[in-house]
Amino acid sequence: MTTVVGVTRAALRDRRTQLWRLAGWSAAEVLPAALSGLFTARAVDSGFLAGRPGVGLAWLALLGLAVLVGAAGTNRSYALLGAVVEPFRDDLLRRVVRGAVAGAAGGRADDAAVARLTHQVELVRDTYAGLLMVVRGFLFALGAAVLGLFSLAAPVALLVAVPVLAGLGLFAVALPVMVARQREYVLADEQLGRAVVTAVSGHRDVTASGARDQVTGWVGGSVDAQARVERRLATMAATRSLSLALGGWLPVPVLLLAAPWLVRQGLGPGALLGALVYVTRGVQPALHSLVQGVAAGGLRFAVTLDRLLRTAAPADTGPAGSLLPRPTPQHTGAALSLRGVTFRYGPHADPVLDGLDLDVPVGDHLVIVGASGIGKSTLAGLIAGVLHPQSGTVHVGGSPVTGATPGELAGRRVLIPQEAYVFTGSLRDNLGYLAPGVADDVVDRAAARLGLTGLLTRLGGYDAPLRPTDLSAGERQQVALLRAWLSPAPLAILDEATCHLDPATEARLETAFAARPGTLVVIAHRVSSALRARRVLLLDGRTALLDTHQGLLERSPAYRALVGYGETEPSDTATCWTASDGTSAAART
């Protein structure tokens, strides 16, 4: 739980200004609680019992004004709560997203990832807000009640303080056990979720193999385990009730039993009534809220946050506004090197790539071609570190992609997939999130180099809001390509990244990327990409052939068939990959 405490303390420290404002309005909120007993005592002793009802009513009227001030304080306190809670939720979500992405990239399956993103993060946000309000309410309400009791008489305050401290002490002693029980509950809940997902996803195999009874028993065991944990968790309610009885209700009979002695000490009936008001309207509700809030929401907050932090990535240490740290790109050795790479989608599937060796020097322009489904995008994913081979190694910039953090990979390569990603936000945000803080004049020059100045003007400029649904597929690809150009990564991988563009625009963009400092790898969409490349890699089943476009035409019948030339010379007007059966490979893809 040390991490939970540290993260929570850091979140509160980062929002000090908002917390001080929240404390100020909280003091206004508890003003009625602080004055209720005192004003009641004055109204009774100095007003009604003294035969001066007007004075008594005046004191009650003042209490009514305090209630109005308290209502304003409550309103502003809840308004300020979001300013404290939402940044914490956003930071936690960033951690969990990075952790889930890193886990997927490393090949680690996590059946609970979706649940953490959609349920547990929101649970932590809600319980964090509730816990903050509970602790805030307890501290200010109890402080107001104690001040009020001392304003009446010090002996009264001491009589109330003893059982209150006893109740709080009992609750503090039981709290670690409550945390352990709550952790058991969360683990049992996750285990049940995994069991259900596994059983449901494999229900056809279960039915076909006649294993229904075995799987039912296995899932039922997880259900029974969760039920046992819930029963143990429910037994802690007795401890909470005892804490409330000691700290919240015992002060009432103590005051009543001590009433004769207090009256002999000079305490008036109104003061005694005011003391009971402080206990029943201040101490009891505050203690009840604390015990119930911490025992319920507080335990869920601590345990769930602990689970999330164990699977989340560390806090972002990159520049403001960046999702990932931006390390300095490394240019040592070859830009790209693969040794003995074998990859298959499943333990019993045929390999998509089998023992592939490939070296791409710095500054090279490589185009990868092959029939639809042959493994071109798989190879792009392996190069980018999105996929990892079952055997062999992949090095980018002289360092292995396996084990690299997302930030390290982002500093070495940039991948532009066929379906370009554009998010809702400004055009500047979309263009600059791989290069945080990039100056507008740098973007202007890059857009001019790519021939996209007209697109930026048409979209409304850098501050224009973008919605992905308002852009065509080609516009999204051009935004993504400009974003990739601005990235500091020396290796650019275009995985059919221009498939929604016309041939002339594609040629302009690929030519510009070929002139970009660094190395370019293109998963080809049209034959013209191979004509512009320095080298072409042909994937043909489990084999691969590397040469120039002309060299492959001379050496490889498969390449000639893929291009659509057969045994004839190439036509200067050919623009699309054509399969041997005459259909467009691009269309089939």
C-alpha positions as CSV (number, residue, x, y, z in Angstrom):
1,M,0.0,0.0,0.0
2,T,3.0,2.3,0.1
3,T,2.6,3.1,-3.6
4,V,-1.1,3.9,-3.0
5,V,-0.2,6.3,-0.2
6,G,2.5,7.9,-2.3
7,V,0.4,8.3,-5.4
8,T,-2.5,9.7,-3.3
9,R,-0.2,12.1,-1.4
10,A,1.3,13.3,-4.7
11,A,-2.1,13.9,-6.2
12,L,-3.2,16.0,-3.2
13,R,0.1,17.9,-3.2
14,D,-0.3,18.8,-6.9
15,R,-3.7,20.3,-6.2
16,R,-2.8,22.3,-3.1
17,T,-4.4,25.5,-4.3
18,Q,-7.7,23.8,-4.9
19,L,-7.5,22.0,-1.6
20,W,-7.0,25.2,0.3
21,R,-10.1,26.7,-1.4
22,L,-12.0,23.6,-0.6
23,A,-11.0,23.9,3.0
24,G,-12.1,27.5,3.2
25,W,-15.6,26.6,1.9
26,S,-15.7,23.6,4.1
27,A,-15.2,25.9,7.1
28,A,-18.2,27.9,5.9
29,E,-20.1,24.6,5.5
30,V,-19.7,23.5,9.1
31,L,-20.5,27.0,10.5
32,P,-24.0,25.8,11.6
33,A,-22.6,22.8,13.3
34,A,-20.1,24.9,15.2
35,L,-22.7,27.4,16.4
36,S,-25.8,25.2,16.8
37,G,-25.1,24.0,20.3
38,L,-23.9,27.4,21.5
39,F,-26.8,29.3,20.0
40,T,-29.3,26.7,21.3
41,A,-27.8,27.1,24.8
42,R,-28.0,30.9,24.6
43,A,-31.6,30.8,23.3
44,V,-32.7,28.5,26.1
45,D,-30.7,29.9,29.1
46,S,-30.7,33.6,28.2
47,G,-34.0,33.6,26.3
48,F,-36.9,31.2,26.9
49,L,-36.0,30.1,30.5
50,A,-35.3,33.7,31.5
51,G,-38.7,34.7,30.3
52,R,-37.3,36.6,27.3
53,P,-38.7,34.8,24.2
54,G,-37.6,37.6,21.9
55,V,-34.0,37.0,22.8
56,G,-34.4,33.3,22.3
57,L,-35.9,33.8,18.9
58,A,-33.1,36.2,18.0
59,W,-30.5,33.5,18.8
60,L,-32.4,31.0,16.7
61,A,-32.6,33.6,13.8
62,L,-28.8,33.9,13.9
63,L,-28.6,30.1,13.7
64,G,-30.8,30.3,10.6
65,L,-28.4,32.8,9.0
66,A,-25.5,30.4,9.8
67,V,-27.5,27.6,8.0
68,L,-27.6,29.8,4.9
69,V,-23.9,30.3,5.0
70,G,-23.4,26.6,5.4
71,A,-25.6,25.9,2.4
72,A,-23.4,28.2,0.3
73,G,-20.3,26.4,1.6
74,T,-21.8,23.0,0.6
75,N,-22.5,24.2,-2.9
76,R,-19.0,25.6,-3.5
77,S,-17.4,22.6,-1.9
78,Y,-19.0,20.2,-4.4
79,A,-18.2,22.5,-7.2
80,L,-14.5,22.5,-6.3
81,L,-14.4,18.7,-5.8
82,G,-14.1,18.1,-9.6
83,A,-11.0,20.3,-9.8
84,V,-9.3,18.0,-7.3
85,V,-10.6,14.6,-8.5
86,E,-10.7,14.8,-12.3
87,P,-6.9,15.5,-12.8
88,F,-6.2,12.4,-10.5
89,R,-8.6,10.3,-12.6
90,D,-6.9,11.5,-15.9
91,D,-3.4,10.7,-14.6
92,L,-4.5,7.2,-13.5
93,L,-6.2,6.6,-16.8
94,R,-3.0,7.5,-18.7
95,R,-1.0,5.1,-16.5
96,V,-3.4,2.3,-17.1
97,V,-3.6,2.9,-20.8
98,R,0.2,2.9,-21.1
99,G,0.4,-0.3,-19.0
100,A,-2.2,-2.1,-21.1
101,V,-0.6,-1.1,-24.4
102,A,2.9,-2.1,-23.1
103,G,1.5,-5.4,-21.9
104,A,-0.2,-6.1,-25.2
105,A,3.0,-5.2,-27.1
106,G,5.0,-7.6,-25.0
107,G,2.6,-10.4,-25.7
108,R,1.3,-10.6,-22.1
109,A,-2.4,-11.5,-22.1
110,D,-4.5,-9.7,-19.6
111,D,-8.2,-10.6,-19.5
112,A,-9.0,-7.9,-16.9
113,A,-7.5,-5.0,-19.0
114,V,-10.9,-3.9,-20.3
115,A,-12.5,-4.1,-16.9
116,R,-9.7,-2.0,-15.4
117,L,-10.2,0.7,-18.1
118,T,-14.0,0.8,-18.0
119,H,-14.8,-0.1,-14.4
120,Q,-12.0,0.0,-12.0
121,V,-10.6,3.4,-13.0
122,E,-14.1,4.9,-12.6
123,L,-14.5,3.0,-9.3
124,V,-11.2,4.6,-8.1
125,R,-12.3,8.1,-9.3
126,D,-15.7,7.8,-7.5
127,T,-14.3,6.3,-4.3
128,Y,-11.5,8.9,-4.3
129,A,-14.1,11.7,-4.5
130,G,-16.3,10.1,-1.8
131,L,-13.3,9.5,0.5
132,L,-12.1,13.0,0.1
133,M,-15.5,14.4,1.0
134,V,-15.9,12.0,3.9
135,V,-12.5,12.8,5.5
136,R,-13.0,16.5,4.9
137,G,-16.5,16.3,6.4
138,F,-15.3,14.4,9.4
139,L,-12.3,16.6,10.2
140,F,-14.3,19.9,9.9
141,A,-17.5,18.6,11.6
142,L,-15.7,17.0,14.5
143,G,-13.5,20.1,14.9
144,A,-16.6,22.3,14.9
145,A,-18.3,20.1,17.5
146,V,-15.2,20.0,19.8
147,L,-14.8,23.8,19.6
148,G,-18.5,24.2,20.4
149,L,-18.3,21.8,23.4
150,F,-15.3,23.7,24.8
151,S,-17.2,27.0,24.3
152,L,-19.9,25.6,26.6
153,A,-17.6,24.0,29.2
154,A,-14.3,22.1,29.2
155,P,-15.6,19.2,31.4
156,V,-18.3,18.5,28.8
157,A,-15.8,18.3,26.0
158,L,-13.6,15.9,28.0
159,L,-16.6,13.6,28.8
160,V,-17.4,13.4,25.1
161,A,-13.8,13.0,23.9
162,V,-13.0,9.8,25.9
163,P,-15.6,7.5,24.1
164,V,-15.0,9.2,20.8
165,L,-11.3,8.4,20.9
166,A,-12.1,4.8,22.0
167,G,-14.3,4.3,19.0
168,L,-11.8,5.8,16.6
169,G,-9.0,3.6,18.2
170,L,-11.0,0.4,17.7
171,F,-11.7,1.4,14.1
172,A,-8.0,2.1,13.4
173,V,-6.9,-1.3,14.8
174,A,-9.4,-3.1,12.6
175,L,-8.6,-1.2,9.5
176,P,-5.7,-3.3,8.2
177,V,-7.8,-6.4,8.5
178,M,-10.6,-4.7,6.5
179,V,-8.1,-3.8,3.8
180,A,-6.9,-7.4,3.6
181,R,-10.4,-8.7,3.3
182,Q,-11.2,-6.1,0.6
183,R,-8.1,-7.1,-1.4
184,E,-9.2,-10.7,-1.2
185,Y,-12.6,-9.7,-2.6
186,V,-11.1,-7.8,-5.5
187,L,-8.8,-10.7,-6.4
188,A,-11.7,-13.2,-6.2
189,D,-13.8,-10.9,-8.4
190,E,-11.0,-10.7,-11.1
191,Q,-10.6,-14.5,-10.9
192,L,-14.3,-15.0,-11.5
193,G,-14.2,-12.6,-14.4
194,R,-11.4,-14.4,-16.0
195,A,-13.1,-17.8,-15.5
196,V,-16.4,-16.5,-17.1
197,V,-14.5,-14.9,-20.1
198,T,-12.6,-18.1,-20.7
199,A,-15.7,-20.3,-20.4
200,V,-17.9,-18.1,-22.6
201,S,-15.3,-17.6,-25.4
202,G,-14.7,-21.3,-25.6
203,H,-18.3,-22.4,-25.3
204,R,-18.4,-24.1,-28.7
205,D,-15.3,-26.2,-27.8
206,V,-16.8,-27.0,-24.4
207,T,-20.1,-28.2,-26.1
208,A,-18.3,-30.2,-28.8
209,S,-16.0,-32.0,-26.3
210,G,-18.7,-32.8,-23.8
211,A,-16.9,-30.9,-21.0
212,R,-19.9,-28.9,-19.9
213,D,-20.0,-30.4,-16.4
214,Q,-16.3,-29.9,-15.9
215,V,-16.4,-26.2,-17.0
216,T,-19.5,-25.6,-14.9
217,G,-17.8,-27.0,-11.9
218,W,-14.7,-24.9,-12.6
219,V,-16.7,-21.6,-12.9
220,G,-18.8,-22.6,-10.0
221,G,-15.7,-23.0,-7.8
222,S,-14.8,-19.4,-8.6
223,V,-18.3,-18.3,-7.7
224,D,-18.1,-20.2,-4.4
225,A,-14.7,-18.6,-3.7
226,Q,-16.0,-15.1,-4.2
227,A,-19.0,-15.9,-2.0
228,R,-16.8,-17.0,0.8
229,V,-14.7,-13.9,0.6
230,E,-17.9,-11.7,0.6
231,R,-19.1,-13.4,3.8
232,R,-15.7,-12.8,5.5
233,L,-15.9,-9.2,4.4
234,A,-19.4,-8.9,5.8
235,T,-18.2,-9.9,9.3
236,M,-16.3,-6.7,9.5
237,A,-19.6,-4.9,9.7
238,A,-19.8,-5.9,13.4
239,T,-16.5,-4.2,14.1
240,R,-17.7,-1.0,12.4
241,S,-21.0,-1.1,14.4
242,L,-19.0,-1.5,17.7
243,S,-16.8,1.5,16.7
244,L,-19.9,3.6,16.0
245,A,-21.5,2.5,19.3
246,L,-18.5,3.5,21.3
247,G,-17.7,6.8,19.6
248,G,-21.1,8.0,18.5
249,W,-23.7,6.7,20.9
250,L,-21.9,6.2,24.2
251,P,-21.3,10.0,24.7
252,V,-25.1,10.5,25.0
253,P,-25.7,8.3,28.1
254,V,-22.4,9.6,29.5
255,L,-23.7,13.2,29.3
256,L,-27.1,12.2,30.7
257,L,-25.6,10.3,33.7
258,A,-23.2,13.2,34.3
259,A,-26.0,15.8,34.0
260,P,-26.6,16.3,37.8
261,W,-22.9,16.8,38.4
262,L,-22.6,19.2,35.5
263,V,-25.5,21.2,36.8
264,R,-23.9,21.4,40.2
265,Q,-20.8,22.7,38.5
266,G,-22.9,25.6,37.1
267,L,-23.8,24.3,33.7
268,G,-27.3,25.4,32.8
269,P,-30.0,23.3,31.2
270,G,-29.6,25.1,27.9
271,A,-25.9,24.4,27.9
272,L,-26.5,20.7,28.6
273,L,-29.0,20.7,25.7
274,G,-26.5,22.4,23.5
275,A,-23.9,19.7,24.4
276,L,-26.4,17.0,23.4
277,V,-26.9,18.9,20.1
278,Y,-23.2,18.9,19.4
279,V,-23.0,15.1,20.1
280,T,-26.1,14.1,18.1
281,R,-25.9,16.6,15.3
282,G,-22.1,16.9,15.0
283,V,-20.1,14.0,16.5
284,Q,-22.4,11.1,15.6
285,P,-22.9,12.0,11.9
286,A,-19.2,12.8,11.5
287,L,-18.1,9.5,13.0
288,H,-20.7,7.5,11.2
289,S,-19.7,9.1,7.8
290,L,-16.0,8.4,8.5
291,V,-16.5,4.7,9.5
292,Q,-18.9,3.8,6.8
293,G,-17.1,5.8,4.1
294,V,-13.6,4.5,4.9
295,A,-14.9,0.9,5.5
296,A,-16.7,0.9,2.2
297,G,-15.4,3.4,-0.4
298,G,-12.0,3.9,1.3
299,L,-11.2,0.2,1.2
300,R,-12.3,-0.2,-2.3
301,F,-10.2,2.9,-3.3
302,A,-7.0,1.6,-1.6
303,V,-7.3,-2.0,-2.9
304,T,-8.4,-1.2,-6.4
305,L,-5.9,1.6,-6.8
306,D,-3.2,-0.8,-5.6
307,R,-4.2,-3.4,-8.3
308,L,-4.2,-0.7,-11.0
309,L,-0.8,0.6,-10.1
310,R,0.7,-2.9,-10.1
311,T,-0.2,-3.2,-13.8
312,A,0.0,0.4,-14.9
313,A,3.0,2.1,-16.5
314,P,5.0,4.7,-14.4
315,A,3.9,8.3,-14.4
316,D,4.7,10.3,-17.5
317,T,8.0,12.0,-17.2
318,G,8.1,13.5,-20.7
319,P,7.4,17.0,-21.7
320,A,4.1,18.6,-20.9
321,G,1.4,17.4,-23.2
322,S,3.2,14.3,-24.4
323,L,1.7,10.9,-23.9
324,L,5.1,9.2,-23.8
325,P,8.7,10.2,-22.9
326,R,10.7,11.4,-25.8
327,P,14.2,9.8,-25.6
328,T,17.0,10.8,-27.9
329,P,16.9,8.6,-31.1
330,Q,19.8,6.2,-31.4
331,H,21.5,5.9,-34.8
332,T,24.1,3.2,-34.0
333,G,24.4,0.3,-36.3
334,A,21.9,-0.6,-39.0
335,A,18.5,1.1,-39.0
336,L,16.8,-2.2,-38.9
337,S,18.0,-5.8,-38.5
338,L,16.1,-9.1,-38.2
339,R,17.7,-12.4,-37.4
340,G,15.9,-15.7,-37.7
341,V,12.5,-14.2,-37.2
342,T,9.6,-16.6,-37.0
343,F,6.0,-15.5,-36.3
344,R,2.7,-17.4,-36.2
345,Y,-0.7,-16.4,-35.1
346,G,-1.3,-19.2,-32.6
347,P,0.8,-22.2,-31.3
348,H,-0.5,-24.6,-34.0
349,A,-0.8,-22.2,-36.9
350,D,1.5,-22.2,-39.9
351,P,4.2,-19.6,-39.6
352,V,3.6,-16.3,-41.4
353,L,7.3,-15.6,-41.4
354,D,9.8,-18.4,-40.9
355,G,13.5,-17.7,-40.1
356,L,13.6,-14.3,-41.8
357,D,16.9,-12.4,-42.0
358,L,16.9,-8.8,-43.1
359,D,19.3,-5.8,-42.8
360,V,18.2,-2.3,-43.7
361,P,21.0,0.3,-43.5
362,V,20.5,3.8,-42.3
363,G,19.1,6.0,-45.0
364,D,17.7,3.1,-47.1
365,H,14.3,3.2,-48.9
366,L,12.8,-0.3,-48.8
367,V,9.4,-1.4,-50.2
368,I,7.8,-4.6,-49.1
369,V,5.6,-6.4,-51.6
370,G,3.6,-9.6,-51.7
371,A,0.2,-11.1,-52.3
372,S,-2.7,-10.2,-50.0
373,G,-2.4,-11.9,-46.6
374,I,1.2,-13.0,-47.2
375,G,2.5,-11.2,-44.0
376,K,3.5,-7.7,-45.1
377,S,1.6,-5.9,-42.3
378,T,2.7,-8.6,-39.9
379,L,6.3,-7.8,-40.7
380,A,5.5,-4.1,-40.3
381,G,4.1,-4.8,-36.8
382,L,7.2,-6.8,-35.9
383,I,9.5,-4.0,-37.0
384,A,7.5,-1.5,-35.1
385,G,7.5,-3.6,-31.9
386,V,3.7,-4.0,-31.9
387,L,4.1,-7.7,-32.4
388,H,6.9,-9.9,-31.1
389,P,8.3,-13.1,-32.8
390,Q,8.1,-16.5,-31.3
391,S,11.8,-16.9,-32.2
392,G,14.5,-14.6,-33.6
393,T,15.4,-11.0,-32.8
394,V,14.3,-7.6,-34.2
395,H,16.7,-4.6,-33.7
396,V,15.7,-1.0,-34.6
397,G,18.4,1.6,-34.2
398,G,20.8,-1.0,-32.9
399,S,18.6,-2.0,-29.9
400,P,16.1,-4.8,-29.6
401,V,12.4,-3.9,-29.8
402,T,11.5,-6.7,-27.3
403,G,11.6,-5.3,-23.8
404,A,11.7,-1.6,-25.0
405,T,9.2,0.8,-23.4
406,P,6.6,2.5,-25.5
407,G,8.6,5.8,-25.1
408,E,11.8,4.1,-26.3
409,L,10.1,2.7,-29.3
410,A,8.5,6.0,-30.2
411,G,11.9,7.6,-30.2
412,R,13.2,5.0,-32.7
413,R,10.3,4.5,-35.2
414,V,7.0,5.9,-36.3
415,L,4.3,3.6,-37.8
416,I,1.6,4.9,-40.0
417,P,-1.1,2.2,-40.5
418,Q,-3.6,1.9,-43.3
419,E,-6.4,3.2,-41.1
420,A,-4.9,6.5,-39.9
421,Y,-5.7,7.6,-36.3
422,V,-7.1,11.1,-35.8
423,F,-8.6,12.1,-32.5
424,T,-11.2,14.7,-31.5
425,G,-9.2,17.9,-30.7
426,S,-7.5,20.7,-32.4
427,L,-5.5,20.2,-35.6
428,R,-2.4,21.4,-33.7
429,D,-2.9,18.7,-31.0
430,N,-3.3,16.0,-33.8
431,L,-0.1,17.1,-35.6
432,G,2.1,17.6,-32.6
433,Y,1.5,14.8,-30.1
434,L,4.5,12.8,-31.4
435,A,6.6,16.0,-31.2
436,P,5.3,18.0,-28.3
437,G,5.9,21.8,-28.4
438,V,6.8,21.8,-32.1
439,A,6.7,25.4,-33.4
440,D,4.1,26.4,-36.0
441,D,6.8,27.5,-38.5
442,V,8.3,24.0,-38.4
443,V,4.9,22.6,-39.1
444,D,4.5,25.1,-41.9
445,R,7.7,24.0,-43.6
446,A,6.9,20.3,-43.2
447,A,3.4,20.9,-44.7
448,A,4.9,22.7,-47.6
449,R,7.4,20.0,-48.2
450,L,4.6,17.4,-48.2
451,G,2.3,19.5,-50.3
452,L,-0.3,19.7,-47.5
453,T,-0.5,23.4,-47.0
454,G,-3.8,23.5,-48.8
455,L,-5.2,20.7,-46.6
456,L,-4.3,22.6,-43.4
457,T,-6.0,25.8,-44.8
458,R,-9.0,23.8,-45.8
459,L,-9.3,22.3,-42.3
460,G,-9.3,25.8,-40.7
461,G,-5.8,26.2,-39.4
462,Y,-3.9,24.8,-36.4
463,D,-6.6,25.8,-33.8
464,A,-9.5,24.4,-35.8
465,P,-11.3,21.6,-34.0
466,L,-11.1,18.2,-35.7
467,R,-13.6,15.4,-35.5
468,P,-12.6,12.1,-37.2
469,T,-16.1,11.6,-38.6
470,D,-15.8,15.0,-40.4
471,L,-12.7,13.9,-42.4
472,S,-12.4,11.6,-45.4
473,A,-10.2,8.6,-45.1
474,G,-7.7,10.3,-47.4
475,E,-7.6,13.5,-45.2
476,R,-7.0,11.4,-42.1
477,Q,-4.1,9.7,-43.8
478,Q,-2.6,13.0,-44.8
479,V,-2.9,14.4,-41.3
480,A,-1.2,11.2,-39.9
481,L,1.6,11.4,-42.5
482,L,2.3,15.0,-41.6
483,R,2.3,14.0,-37.9
484,A,4.8,11.2,-38.7
485,W,7.0,13.5,-40.6
486,L,7.3,15.8,-37.5
487,S,8.2,12.9,-35.3
488,P,11.9,12.7,-34.2
489,A,11.9,8.9,-35.0
490,P,14.6,8.1,-37.6
491,L,12.7,5.1,-39.0
492,A,9.3,5.7,-40.8
493,I,7.1,2.7,-41.6
494,L,4.3,3.3,-44.0
495,D,1.9,0.3,-43.9
496,E,-0.3,1.1,-46.9
497,A,-0.6,4.5,-45.4
498,T,-1.5,6.1,-48.7
499,C,-4.1,3.6,-49.9
500,H,-7.0,6.1,-49.8
501,L,-5.1,8.7,-51.9
502,D,-4.8,9.1,-55.6
503,P,-1.5,7.9,-57.3
504,A,-0.2,11.5,-57.8
505,T,-0.6,12.4,-54.2
506,E,0.8,9.1,-53.1
507,A,3.9,9.7,-55.3
508,R,4.4,13.2,-53.9
509,L,4.2,12.0,-50.3
510,E,6.4,8.9,-50.7
511,T,9.0,11.0,-52.5
512,A,9.0,13.5,-49.7
513,F,9.4,10.7,-47.1
514,A,12.2,9.2,-49.1
515,A,14.0,12.5,-48.7
516,R,13.3,12.8,-45.0
517,P,16.4,12.3,-42.9
518,G,16.5,8.7,-41.7
519,T,15.2,5.4,-43.1
520,L,11.9,4.6,-44.9
521,V,10.1,1.2,-45.1
522,V,6.9,1.1,-47.2
523,I,4.3,-1.7,-47.3
524,A,3.4,-1.1,-51.0
525,H,-0.1,-0.4,-52.2
526,R,0.8,0.3,-55.9
527,V,3.6,-0.9,-58.2
528,S,4.8,2.7,-58.4
529,S,6.0,2.4,-54.8
530,A,8.5,-0.3,-55.9
531,L,9.6,1.8,-58.9
532,R,10.6,4.6,-56.5
533,A,12.4,2.4,-53.9
534,R,16.1,1.7,-53.7
535,R,15.3,-2.0,-52.8
536,V,12.3,-4.2,-52.8
537,L,11.6,-7.1,-50.5
538,L,9.3,-9.8,-52.0
539,L,7.4,-12.0,-49.5
540,D,6.3,-15.2,-51.1
541,G,5.0,-17.7,-48.6
542,R,7.8,-18.7,-46.3
543,T,10.5,-17.3,-48.6
544,A,11.7,-13.7,-49.1
545,L,13.7,-12.2,-51.9
546,L,15.5,-8.9,-51.7
547,D,16.6,-6.9,-54.8
548,T,15.9,-3.9,-56.9
549,H,12.7,-3.7,-58.8
550,Q,14.5,-4.5,-62.1
551,G,16.4,-7.3,-60.4
552,L,13.3,-8.9,-59.1
553,L,11.7,-8.7,-62.5
554,E,14.6,-10.6,-63.9
555,R,14.9,-13.2,-61.1
556,S,11.4,-13.9,-59.8
557,P,8.4,-15.2,-61.8
558,A,6.3,-14.6,-58.7
559,Y,7.2,-10.9,-58.7
560,R,6.4,-10.6,-62.4
561,A,3.1,-12.3,-61.8
562,L,2.4,-10.1,-58.8
563,V,3.1,-7.0,-60.8
564,G,0.9,-8.3,-63.6
565,Y,3.5,-8.4,-66.4
566,G,3.7,-12.2,-66.8
567,E,6.6,-12.8,-69.2
568,T,6.3,-9.4,-70.9
569,E,8.0,-6.2,-70.3
570,P,6.5,-3.7,-67.8
571,S,4.2,-1.0,-69.0
572,D,5.1,2.5,-68.0
573,T,1.4,3.2,-67.3
574,A,1.0,0.4,-64.7
575,T,0.0,1.9,-61.4
576,C,-1.6,-0.8,-59.2
577,W,-0.5,-4.2,-58.0
578,T,-2.3,-6.9,-60.0
579,A,-2.7,-10.5,-59.1
580,S,-2.0,-13.3,-61.6
581,D,-5.8,-13.9,-62.0
582,G,-6.3,-10.4,-63.3
583,T,-8.0,-9.0,-60.2
584,S,-6.6,-6.0,-58.3
585,A,-4.6,-7.1,-55.3
586,A,-5.3,-3.7,-53.7
587,A,-9.0,-4.3,-54.1
588,R,-8.8,-7.7,-52.6
589,T,-6.8,-6.4,-49.7
